[in-house]
Amino acid sequence: MISSRFIFGFGPYARQVLWLLLLTCCVSALVACVRLFSLVYFNEGFWVVKDANFWLVLWQGLRFDVATVIRLFFPVYLLSMIAIVLPQRIGQWLVSMGFYWGVFISTSILVLTVANQGYIAFFDTPFNAFAIEGLAYDKHEIAESVWGSGSVWVYLFAGLIAAFVCVYMLKYLARWMSGFWVAPSIGFLPSLLVIILSFFLVVALGRGSVGNFPLSHKHLIVSATPSFNNAVPNGALSVYYAVLEFIDSQDLMPADDAEGKVLYQQFFGHKAEDGALWPQLFTQTPPLALLADSPPNVVLHLVESLGTEPLLPRFNEGVDLVGELGIHLKEDMWLKNFLPEHNDTQSTLIRLLGNINYPTVTQSKYKQVSLESAAAKVFQRAGYKTVFVFTGYEGIRYRSNFFLNQGFDEFVGAHQLLQLYPEMPTNTWGGEDEYMYDYVSKLVREHNQDEGPLFVVTLTTTNHPPYKVPTSFADVFIEGVPTLQNKIGGLPLESLITYKYTNHHLGGFIRDVKASSKGRNTIIAATGDHGMRGLSGFEGSALLNVSVPLYLYVPTRYKPVHKLNEDQIASHKDIFPTLYHLALSDAPYLNLGRNLFTPSDLDGVHGFSASARYVATQTSAALKGKPSISFPLSPSEGLLLGKAEQSVEAEKFGPALAYKDLIDWITRKQLQGGVANSL
């Protein structure tokens, strides 16, 4: 009696298992097609097939795809197991429910995977916490940017096609399965054996492993090439880890000195002294009479998407994308082999100006904390008037309130600029860059030095999606721009026009200051907040595509003894230490970067460069998540990566790899425990 009842419910269970296997095969095959597209498209061609990691990416991705489908389907599968001992009609109902649930999760995984490719094209990383943060705080602006990025229709259409193909295939498979009969008359023991074996098979596939450790986030890094790693997770998996990352970022763990001293030794290469650790993280600029008696004004321009490549002939092929900035690049100093902190504005801004690694801090419960690590406070303590000028609206990410608490005396945004320039057109993000540059130019030229020197940071927005060409530039014709379409991925040609627009007006600002009486005592620096979006990749171009320039104008009387090596590899972490040494006498600052004018620093603890994913020395680079593999760098080829090889400079990457953890400790130390002003 028990046997017949048990066998009675075996048919629906067997159908559910068969449906799950068919479902998994279908989704895995379709996602594999998207993954193959990602590997070829983001690495510019089928040369990727020759890479040994190509097949590893496909295999690891397949494991994750199978595990994702089974984990999402697992509740229905468990119900089907329970239904074995229940009336058959319940089992049949679960089969129907399994069909609809399977179709839903399959199409969701596929559509999210296509959307994930669009996100990768824009941010060079799969979905992460930043995507959720953007949806949480800037819904309208994000929507406008996405629609204006130029390729959203392509990905939307691709997603719809993928969903249609998926539904059609699953409908066909379900129809085929409906005629497939699993005989319930195989007996109790054989049925029990099938159930046990199928259970262990489903669990093993869902874990992605038969060993002690199931597939997890650490298994997403399979290559030393980010574009390969980007292709591993499917869209649903990327969203899952993004949500976990976002949740984890809401609360910070406390930071004590014992932990900090371990990180201190890993970074600096020697033990910290006894006593409080915080003061030991600071160093000082040397005392100089010139800087003590006549400190210069300092202006740092952060330019939206100011990538290096479009400034160079190898990219622009003679098309003028530089505008009036070009003459200053020829006259003054600029580094081409320069890396940004991150791939998005907010992360770079918080890291560069706050010396912390917590981009959501401006919206978090910690937003009122005044950071002792803030860069502007170094100038403020030295008697500077500090001003942040932003083309965008002050309320974006609550930046105005936050930075007024981080060493800036004033924060001027689009609303204040509109009061001064009522004719200024506005858009999704704020006003147009030329008005901001005009305001800052007047601010510097008319500043009364008797009130103390001036420190200004600017941040532009015009060269940001949706790439709305300003009114004053609408009739400007840039000859040859269409020939560069294939180099900017899916971005619209307007992105090159807004790129030149901002460069042109930045050049105009530099011209005006140089020509004024303040040109003799004003240092000007300019860099990109991140590289230009959408640049087409080619073998070895990972760093070239994300690179930004660092431009420096230093008046003659303030130029250091050592000439700047413009071919050196450096990064955002080195900007403020360089500016401090150029402008300030005997000033304490957080010791996290190097003075670019000091050649000996290249061989010191700060002689590395860091970007969102890579660390680099002057001779090689490595992916942070896989430092055992390095890429040689040649001074003559700049940031072009050579063929991957086993790292021969592992010891040189030590401080670079400890850098992020030390920054994390500095972040937690200030936001959780608080740091008294001990300087």
Order of alpha helices (4+ residues) and beta strands (2+ residues): alpha-alpha-alpha-alpha-alpha-alpha-alpha-alpha-alpha-alpha-alpha-beta-alpha-beta-alpha-alpha-beta-beta-alpha-alpha-beta-alpha-beta-alpha-alpha-beta-alpha-beta-alpha-beta-beta-alpha-beta-beta-beta-beta-beta-beta-alpha
